[in-house]
Amino acid sequence: MLAWTLEKNGYFTLQADYQRNITDSVFVSTRVTRNGKKYEVVEYAGGGPLELWVIRRAIEGVSSTVEWSKTETLPECPRWSKSQVPAPK
């Protein structure tokens, strides 16, 4: 169902970056791998379309049903060579 939601809401045709002219907000990065190809959509201050909001809520819904054995904090994600999220200044 999650893969269907991504396709139905056009995740793979979304822009790579959405921003609003607001300061003091957060970046949200949504990353997906399909057929070995990596996709990332970055949103700042809620600037993305409704479809991105729907996709993120679907992912959050699935992730809440997963039982995590433990969490680990890493300085950077080892699965992604380069993120579109700007580095902190």
Phi, psi and omega in degrees: 000324180294316178299320178297317180298318178299313180295312184299324182265008172070033181306318186284356176247003178289157174296158179283340186214133175230131180220158173237155181278068181227144175256163177063055176228194183235153172267140174236123181250126177247117184243138181219143172247128177227125180053039178079356180260136182267136177234142177217134174238125181251133180234137177238130175058035177068029184279357183278170180283167180303323180301321178294320177299315179299315181298314180296321178293323177295317178297316178298322179296318178291317183294333180287344180266354181275136176267118181265131180282322176196163177245158181217137179258128179241151179294332176205156182286122182288346182273347184239121184286324181212123179265156176272353179288127181297146178289147178298147181261000000 
